[in-house]
Amino acid sequence: MSKTNVLPDLMLRIFNQRKNARKLRLLSPNRILESRYITIGGIEQWISIRGEDRRNPILLFIHGGPASSYSIFSPLIRSWEKHFTIVQWDQRGSGKTYSRNSKDGVGEINFDLLVRDGIEVAKYLLQSLQQNKLILIGSSVGSIIGTQMAKRRPDLFHAYVGTDQNVNIEGHKLSYRMNLDGLRAAGCAKGIRLFEQIGPDPARWSLEDFDHKNRWMVKVVTPAPNMIMDLVLPSMLASPNHNFRDILAYFKGMNYSLGQLYEELITFDARKVGLKYELPYFIFQGDTDLVTPVDTARSFFEDIEAPCKEFALVPNAGHLACFASSEYFLDLLVQRVLPLTR
């Protein structure tokens, strides 16, 4: 059952930070452990690079949100670092990058700019780590960025892996219906009224409607870990690499970035990006995802043309499937994607 509050996590913050700091130690002789700002798109943007062997294939995360930095989840995927060099990038308007630049330094944000930034990050990593290609993971809103990176520069990537895959406005419509059903099943009168008030057509939602809807969505109970109460907030509070200033910047960056990207987010259509890809294309989707539903992702995937492709469900996982079921997701990566790098 999901948590109902994070007060215990707050009270145990120092203990959990120390525990995670020990977990994150890298002692192997060929390890790579770096975190720094690099100049991307004319501003300083933050990346971390972690792995037990710098010769392992690079795996670049394109985080969701908008502006939800995934570096807070490093302890949850520590086991991945045996097989991959994991790169977390705080995008323009996100996390430590937002903290470094503020909204004035970040400037206006759109998805095309984030795609161009992402390609620049990928090129930097390949040159810095002296590899020819890397694995690209696009998660949630990051799948909007990642799938376009893969489309524009397939030569940079061994494969694209979408998870919590965004497709189009039909996904928002289906998510609305599924969450309204969940609120009704729970007898959540306030949430039901809010959903009925904003209506089922995402094209009519204001930014405020979207924000209020999302706040009620996290109250819908599923067997899978709740993305906010079980994953984001506990991970944020337990991260040894994030102080309260970083946490404040995290939320400020999310608020700013959503305001910048909202119209594009609602109207995005992955089919218009194209259905033919010149690299292996995977979607690993949480089987109880109520934000980016399985049916929409599967329908899109079936129309994809690629040298090879595969769709897999991650059991007992909702949104943020790679962190909700990190070991199962790792097994998919090792069995299905890693061989493509050899």
C-alpha positions in Angstrom: 0.0 0.0 0.0 1.3 3.5 -0.9 2.4 6.0 1.7 -0.1 8.6 2.9 2.6 11.1 4.1 6.3 11.5 4.0 6.8 12.7 7.6 8.8 9.6 8.5 11.1 10.3 5.5 11.6 13.8 6.6 12.3 12.7 10.2 14.8 10.1 9.0 16.3 12.3 6.3 19.9 12.4 7.7 19.9 8.7 8.4 18.6 7.8 4.9 21.0 10.2 3.3 24.0 8.6 5.0 22.7 5.1 4.1 22.3 6.1 0.4 25.8 7.8 0.4 27.2 4.4 1.5 25.2 2.6 -1.2 26.4 5.0 -3.9 30.1 4.5 -3.2 32.1 3.2 -6.2 35.2 1.4 -5.4 36.1 -0.5 -8.5 39.4 0.5 -10.2 37.9 1.4 -13.5 35.0 3.4 -12.0 33.8 6.7 -13.2 32.3 9.1 -10.8 31.9 12.7 -12.0 29.4 15.5 -11.6 29.9 18.9 -13.1 28.5 21.8 -15.1 29.1 21.8 -18.8 28.2 24.4 -21.4 25.2 23.3 -23.4 23.1 25.5 -25.6 25.0 28.6 -24.3 24.4 28.0 -20.6 25.9 25.9 -17.9 24.0 22.6 -17.4 24.6 19.9 -14.8 25.4 16.3 -15.5 26.4 13.3 -13.4 28.3 10.3 -14.7 28.4 7.1 -12.7 29.5 3.6 -13.3 31.7 0.7 -12.1 33.6 0.5 -15.4 34.1 3.5 -17.6 34.3 1.1 -20.6 30.7 0.1 -20.2 28.1 1.4 -22.6 26.7 4.9 -21.8 23.1 5.1 -20.8 21.7 8.7 -21.0 18.5 9.5 -19.1 16.2 12.1 -20.5 14.1 12.9 -17.5 10.4 13.8 -17.4 8.5 16.5 -15.6 8.8 18.8 -17.2 11.9 19.6 -15.2 11.8 16.5 -12.8 15.5 15.8 -12.4 16.1 12.0 -12.1 19.5 12.3 -10.2 17.5 11.9 -7.0 16.8 8.3 -8.1 20.5 7.2 -8.3 20.2 4.9 -5.2 17.3 3.1 -6.8 19.3 2.2 -9.9 22.7 1.6 -8.2 22.7 -2.0 -9.6 22.5 -0.6 -13.1 26.0 0.8 -12.7 27.5 -2.6 -13.0 26.4 -2.8 -16.6 26.2 0.8 -17.8 27.7 4.2 -17.3 24.6 6.1 -16.1 24.3 9.7 -17.1 21.8 12.0 -15.5 21.3 15.4 -17.1 19.4 18.2 -15.4 17.8 19.8 -18.4 17.4 23.5 -19.1 15.0 24.7 -16.4 15.5 21.7 -14.2 17.1 21.0 -10.8 20.8 22.1 -10.5 20.7 23.6 -13.9 17.8 25.9 -12.9 19.5 26.6 -9.6 22.7 27.7 -11.5 21.0 29.9 -14.0 17.5 30.9 -12.6 14.7 31.6 -15.0 16.4 34.7 -16.4 19.5 32.7 -17.4 17.5 29.7 -18.6 15.3 31.9 -20.8 12.4 30.7 -22.8 12.0 27.0 -23.2 10.5 24.9 -25.9 10.8 21.2 -26.9 12.9 21.9 -29.9 15.5 23.7 -27.8 15.5 20.7 -25.3 16.0 18.3 -28.2 18.9 20.3 -29.5 20.4 20.5 -26.0 20.0 16.8 -25.6 21.8 16.1 -28.9 24.6 18.3 -27.7 24.9 16.5 -24.4 25.0 13.1 -26.3 27.8 14.4 -28.5 29.7 15.7 -25.5 29.5 12.4 -23.7 30.6 10.4 -26.7 33.6 12.6 -27.2 34.5 12.8 -23.5 34.1 9.0 -22.9 35.5 8.0 -26.3 32.6 5.9 -27.4 30.8 5.8 -30.8 27.2 5.5 -29.6 25.1 5.5 -26.4 21.7 4.1 -25.2 19.0 6.8 -24.9 16.2 6.4 -22.4 13.3 8.9 -22.6 10.9 8.8 -19.6 7.5 10.5 -19.4 7.9 14.0 -20.8 11.4 13.0 -21.5 10.1 10.6 -24.1 8.9 13.6 -26.1 12.5 14.9 -26.1 14.1 11.5 -26.5 12.1 10.2 -29.4 12.9 13.4 -31.4 16.6 13.1 -30.5 16.4 9.5 -31.9 14.6 10.6 -35.0 17.0 13.4 -35.8 20.3 11.8 -34.9 20.0 8.0 -35.0 23.8 7.8 -35.7 24.5 8.8 -32.1 22.5 6.0 -30.4 22.6 2.2 -30.1 18.9 2.3 -29.4 16.0 4.4 -28.1 14.2 3.1 -25.0 10.9 4.8 -24.2 9.2 4.4 -20.9 6.1 6.2 -19.6 5.9 6.9 -23.3 4.0 10.0 -24.3 2.1 9.7 -27.6 -0.6 12.3 -28.2 -3.7 13.9 -26.9 -5.5 10.6 -27.0 -3.3 9.4 -24.2 -4.4 12.4 -22.1 -8.0 11.6 -22.8 -7.6 7.9 -21.8 -5.7 8.9 -18.7 -8.5 11.2 -17.7 -11.1 8.5 -18.0 -8.9 5.9 -16.1 -8.2 8.3 -13.3 -11.9 9.5 -13.0 -12.9 5.8 -12.7 -10.3 5.4 -10.0 -11.5 8.4 -8.1 -15.1 7.1 -8.3 -14.1 3.7 -7.1 -12.4 5.4 -4.1 -15.4 7.6 -3.5 -13.2 10.7 -3.7 -15.9 13.4 -4.0 -13.6 16.4 -4.3 -11.5 14.8 -7.0 -14.6 13.6 -8.9 -16.0 17.1 -8.9 -12.7 18.6 -10.1 -12.4 16.1 -13.0 -16.0 16.6 -14.0 -15.6 20.4 -13.9 -12.5 20.5 -16.2 -14.1 17.9 -18.5 -12.6 15.2 -20.7 -11.2 17.3 -23.5 -7.5 18.2 -22.9 -7.7 20.9 -25.5 -10.0 22.9 -23.2 -7.8 22.5 -20.1 -6.0 25.5 -18.7 -2.6 25.2 -17.1 -4.3 25.5 -13.8 -6.8 22.7 -14.7 -3.9 20.4 -15.7 -2.1 21.1 -12.5 -5.1 20.5 -10.3 -5.9 17.3 -12.2 -2.4 16.0 -11.6 -2.6 16.6 -7.9 -5.7 14.4 -7.7 -4.3 11.7 -10.0 -1.7 10.8 -7.4 -4.5 10.0 -5.0 -5.8 7.2 -7.2 -4.8 3.9 -5.6 -3.2 1.1 -7.7 -1.2 -2.0 -6.6 2.0 -0.3 -8.0 4.1 2.2 -6.1 2.7 5.8 -6.2 5.0 7.9 -8.3 4.9 10.9 -5.9 4.5 9.4 -2.4 6.5 6.2 -2.9 9.2 7.4 -5.4 9.7 11.1 -5.9 9.4 12.6 -2.4 11.2 9.8 -0.5 14.0 9.8 -3.0 14.3 13.5 -3.0 14.5 13.7 0.8 17.0 10.8 1.0 19.3 12.0 -1.7 22.8 12.7 -0.3 23.5 14.9 -3.2 20.5 17.3 -2.8 20.2 19.9 0.0 17.1 21.9 0.8 18.2 24.6 -1.6 18.4 22.0 -4.4 14.9 20.7 -3.5 13.5 24.3 -3.6 15.1 24.8 -7.0 13.6 21.4 -8.1 10.0 22.7 -7.5 10.7 26.2 -8.8 12.1 24.7 -12.0 9.1 22.4 -12.5 6.7 25.3 -12.1 8.6 27.5 -14.5 9.1 24.8 -17.1 5.5 23.6 -17.1 4.4 27.2 -17.7 6.8 27.3 -20.7 6.0 23.9 -22.2 2.4 23.3 -21.3 0.8 24.1 -24.7 3.3 22.0 -26.6 3.0 19.2 -24.0 -0.8 18.9 -24.5 -0.7 19.1 -28.3 2.4 16.9 -28.9 1.8 14.0 -31.3 4.5 11.4 -31.6 3.1 10.2 -34.9 3.8 13.5 -36.4 7.5 13.2 -35.5 7.4 10.1 -37.7 6.9 6.4 -37.5 10.0 5.2 -39.3 13.2 5.1 -37.2 16.7 4.2 -38.3 17.7 2.6 -35.0 16.4 -0.1 -32.6 13.2 1.2 -30.9 11.9 -0.1 -27.5 9.1 0.8 -25.2 9.0 -0.7 -21.7 5.8 0.5 -20.1 4.5 0.1 -16.6 1.5 -2.2 -16.6 -0.7 0.0 -14.4 0.4 3.4 -15.7 -2.4 5.9 -15.3 -0.5 8.9 -16.7 0.7 7.5 -20.0 -1.6 4.5 -20.5 -0.4 1.2 -21.9 -3.0 1.0 -24.6 -2.0 4.3 -26.2 1.7 3.4 -26.1 1.1 0.0 -27.5 -1.0 1.3 -30.4 1.7 3.8 -31.3 4.4 1.2 -31.0 2.6 -1.2 -33.4 2.9 1.4 -36.2 6.6 2.0 -35.6 9.0 0.8 -38.3 12.6 0.2 -37.1 15.5 -2.2 -37.7 14.3 -4.0 -34.6 11.7 -3.1 -32.1 10.2 -4.6 -28.9 7.4 -3.7 -26.5 7.4 -5.0 -23.0 5.2 -4.5 -19.9 6.9 -3.9 -16.5 4.7 -5.7 -14.0 3.6 -4.0 -10.8 4.7 -0.6 -12.1 2.8 2.5 -12.9 4.4 5.8 -14.0 8.1 6.0 -13.6 8.3 2.3 -14.2 12.1 2.1 -14.4 12.3 3.2 -10.7 9.2 1.4 -9.5 10.5 -1.9 -10.7 14.2 -1.1 -11.2 15.5 -4.7 -11.2 12.9 -6.0 -13.7 13.7 -3.0 -15.9 17.4 -3.6 -15.6 16.8 -7.2 -16.7 15.0 -5.9 -19.8 17.9 -3.6 -20.6 20.5 -6.3 -20.1 18.7 -9.0 -22.1 17.2 -6.9 -24.9 19.3 -3.7 -25.3 22.8 -4.4 -24.0 23.6 -7.0 -26.8 23.1 -4.2 -29.4 26.2 -2.4 -28.0 28.6 -5.2 -28.7 
